[in-house]
Amino acid sequence: MTETKMIRIQYYRSKNSTPVKHKLVVKGLGFTRLNQIVERVDNESIRGMVKAIPHLVRILEN
């Protein structure tokens, strides 16, 4: 059995005054409120989403 690697992401800055694309990425990652932490599968698509909005989210160490 292979263990799936997970990544913890924190939404720490507001999406107000950002482009619509950035707001959609925040929603796509599953964030609903500020300072929320979510755990997602660590793959290229999630890493790409985080890379698109580095000024709004941070990756937390496990």
N, C-alpha and C positions, 0 to 999 in steps of 0.2 A: 504494500500500500504506500502510495506517495503522499507526503504531507504537503498541502497547498500553502505557499508562502502568503502571508497577509501583510498589509501596510496600514498603519494608523495615520489618519489625516485629520488635522484640526482646522476648522474654518474660523479664523481669528480677525479678519477685517471685513467690513461691510461691502456688499456689492453695489451699493448706491453710487451713482456717478461713474459707473463703468459701462463699457459697451454691452449691447444685448448678448453678444456671443459669450462674454464672460459670465453673465448671469445664467445663461443656459448651461454652461459647464458646471457652475456651482450646483445648480439643480440636478444635473446629470450625475454628479457625485453623491447625491442623496442628502445634501445639507438642507435643513429647514430653519435653523436658527444660529445665531452667532455663538462662537466658542464651543460649538458642537464637535465631538470627535466621532468619526466613523471608521470602521475597519473594512477594507476592500481587498480583493485578491490582487496580489502584486504582479501585474502583467503590463505589457507595453501600452495598452490602451489607457489604463488608469494613470500610468506614469506620464503619458502624453497630455492627459487632461490636467494633471497637477502642474506640468511644465507650462501650460497655457496661462495659468493664473497663479504664479508663484508669489505675487504681491497680496493675495487674499488667503492663501492656505499655507500650512507648514506640515512637514512630515515629522511625526513623533517617533523616537527610538523605542523599540520594544523592550 
